[in-house]
Amino acid sequence: MTGGDGASGDKPHSNPPGNQEALDLLMAIKADAASCFAALREHLYPTHPQRAVDTVTALRTLPDWCAMAGGAEVAGNVREVLRKHVRTARIVLGYDTRQHMLADTVCGDCGGALIVADDASTDVRCIGSPDTPPCGTRYYRWQWIDLLEGEGA
């Protein structure tokens, strides 16, 4: 082989079929379901012997066990892990879109950061700053031209 794009003959030249992000998420959910199940089982039933459970059983058990654990730290950790997976799954499946902060524009009321969906399907909303909570200001899509022109809304 001479010249060309530098590709060798022994490497695949296309992406694998399917959505790798979805498969990665599925594997992460499977691993986290098992670890969350084990942590809650240890907290709620420390004298019971360990037993392996399938992912579906673990996921069905976790809400009830979190409710039983109440305000325990382990229950809060499990809720946080599962909340992140739900958010990621909604993005991967197309129910939600990723959101990003606007780089050079701040809230006209409190000076906080502004956030909007990548596909511009949401209103721009204030998310506050590290020092202040969000003020709740919302800039509707029909007001965006005012933000872009620097006039505020």
N, C-alpha and C positions, 0 to 999 in steps of 0.2 A: 504494500500500500504506500503510495507516495502522495504527498500533499493532502488535499481534502480537509475535512473538518476535525481531524484528529481522533475520530472514533475508531476504536479497535474492533476487530471482527468477533471478539469473544464476549462482548457486553451487549445486553439487551438495549434496543433503541426506542422502546416505547414504555409507557407507564403500565403497571399492572391493571387489570380490569377492576372496577369497583372503587369504592370510596375508602381509602386507607384510614382517613381520619375517623370514620365510623367504626372500623374494626379496632383501631387503637382505643377508642372510647369504650367499646364493649369489653375489651380485655381489662382496662382499668376498672370498670364497674365490677367485673367479676372478681378481681383481686381485692378491691376495697370492700365489697359485700362480705367476702369471707373474713377479712380482718375486722370489720365492724361487728359482725356477728360474734366472732371470738371474743372481742373486747367487752361487748355487752353481756355475753354469757358468763364471762369471768366476773363481771361486776354483780350481776343479778343472781347467779347460781354458782358460786365459787366451789362448792363441794361436789357438783355434778361432774361426771367424767366428760372429757372432750369427745365430740363426735363430728364427723364430717357431714356437711349438708350441701346440697346443690345450691346454685346461685339463686334460683327462683324462690326456694324455701327461705333462704337467708333474707332476700329482699322483702318477702311477705312478712317475715317476723320482725324486722327492724323497727317499723313504726310502733308496734305494740310495746316492744321492749324499751324503746326510747321514752314512751309515755310512762312506763313503769319505773324507769330510772329517774324520771322527773328532771330536777335541776342538776344532776350529777355532771361532772366535767366530761365524762366519757360520752354521755348522751349528747351534749353540746358539740363535741368533736364529730360524732357520727352525723348529726344534722348538718353540720358545715360541709362535710365530705359529700353527702348526698345532694345538698343544695347545689354545689358546684357541678356535679355530674348532671343534674336536671337542667341547669342553665346551658351547659355545653351540648347536651343532647338536643335541646330545643333549637340551638343554632345549627348543629349538624343536620338535623332533619328539616330545617327550613322554616320552622315556626317563628323563630326570632332571628334578628340579625345582630352582628357584632356592633358595638358602639365605640366611638372614639371621641376624644376631646378635641375641640377646635383649638388650633395652635395659637392664633394671634388675636383672638377675641375673648373678652371676659364679660361677665354679667354686668349689665348696666346698673343694677341695684346694689349688689354687694361686692362686686369685683371677683367673684368666684369663677371657677372653671365652668365651661359649657360643654355639653355632650350631645351627640346626635348619632343616629344609626348610620352605618356605612352607606346604605342604599338610599339615604335621605327620606325614609318612610316614616320618621317620627318627628315630633317637634323638637326644637333645641331647648334643653332644660339646664338649669343651674345645678351643679353638684357641689358647690361650695369650694372651700380651700382647706389646706391642712389645719389652718387656725380657726376657721369658722364653718359652721354647718351650712347645708344648702338653704337658700332663702325661699325656694319654691317658685322662683320666677320661671315662666315658660314663654318661649318665643315661638309663636305659631308659624307654620310654613309660609303663610302669606306675609309675614313680617321679616323674612330672611333678607330681603333686599335692603331693608333699613340697617340690619346688622352689617351687611357687606359694605354699605356706603359709610359706615361709621357713625350713623345718626342714633343708634340705639333703638329700642322699641318702646 
